Amino acid sequence: MAPGSFANISVAQAKALLDKGGADLIDVRELHEWQGGHLPGARHIPLGTFLRSPADHLTQDNVLFVCAHGRRSETAAVAAAAAGM
């Protein structure tokens, strides 16, 4: 996918990317949600923190954002795309 763009992907597609090491997994939920459980290998960056400086938190092109219902992860993806990532 081109830098500055994003797409919703299926769980199977996300798993395939993660299994081959082709994506950075960022959990944008709040700390209490993270502490209740999270995906192995995920980095915890609450959405508010991420939105203050998206480029500072992005280390590669393929990033998967996760949250509880999809709204926060979509917001993070839009911010990352706007930052040209």
C-alpha positions in Angstrom: 0.0 0.0 0.0 1.2 3.5 -0.8 2.5 5.7 2.0 -0.2 8.1 3.2 -3.0 5.6 2.6 -4.9 3.0 4.7 -7.4 0.2 4.4 -9.5 -1.9 6.7 -8.4 -5.5 6.6 -9.8 -8.8 7.8 -8.6 -10.6 10.9 -7.1 -13.3 8.6 -5.2 -10.7 6.6 -3.9 -9.1 9.8 -2.8 -12.5 11.2 -1.0 -13.3 7.9 0.9 -10.0 8.0 1.8 -10.4 11.7 2.8 -14.1 11.2 5.3 -13.2 8.5 6.6 -10.2 10.5 5.3 -7.7 7.9 3.6 -5.2 10.2 3.9 -3.1 13.3 1.0 -3.7 15.7 -0.1 -0.6 17.7 -2.8 -0.8 20.3 -4.4 2.6 20.8 -6.6 1.8 23.7 -6.3 3.3 27.2 -4.0 1.9 29.8 -6.7 0.1 31.8 -7.9 -1.6 28.7 -4.4 -2.6 27.7 -3.8 -4.0 31.2 -6.9 -6.1 30.9 -5.3 -8.0 28.0 -3.7 -7.3 24.6 -2.4 -9.0 21.5 1.1 -10.5 21.8 3.7 -8.3 20.2 1.6 -5.1 20.3 3.0 -1.8 21.3 0.8 0.3 23.6 0.4 3.9 22.5 -2.9 5.5 23.7 -4.7 7.3 20.9 -4.2 10.8 22.6 -0.5 10.2 22.8 -0.3 8.9 19.2 -2.3 11.9 17.8 0.1 14.5 19.4 2.9 13.3 17.1 2.0 10.3 14.8 5.3 10.3 12.9 7.3 9.9 16.2 5.6 6.5 16.8 5.7 5.0 13.4 8.8 2.9 12.7 7.8 1.2 9.4 5.3 1.4 6.6 2.9 -1.4 7.4 1.1 -0.6 10.7 -1.9 -2.3 12.1 -3.8 -0.3 14.7 -6.1 -2.0 17.1 -8.7 -0.9 19.7 -11.9 -2.2 21.2 -14.4 -1.3 18.5 -12.5 0.2 15.6 -13.2 3.9 16.0 -9.9 4.8 17.7 -7.9 2.6 15.4 -9.5 4.2 12.4 -8.7 7.6 13.8 -5.1 6.6 14.3 -4.9 5.3 10.7 -6.3 8.5 9.3 -3.7 10.5 11.4 -0.9 8.2 10.2 -2.0 8.6 6.6 -2.2 12.4 7.0 1.4 12.3 8.3 2.4 10.6 5.1 3.1 7.2 6.8 
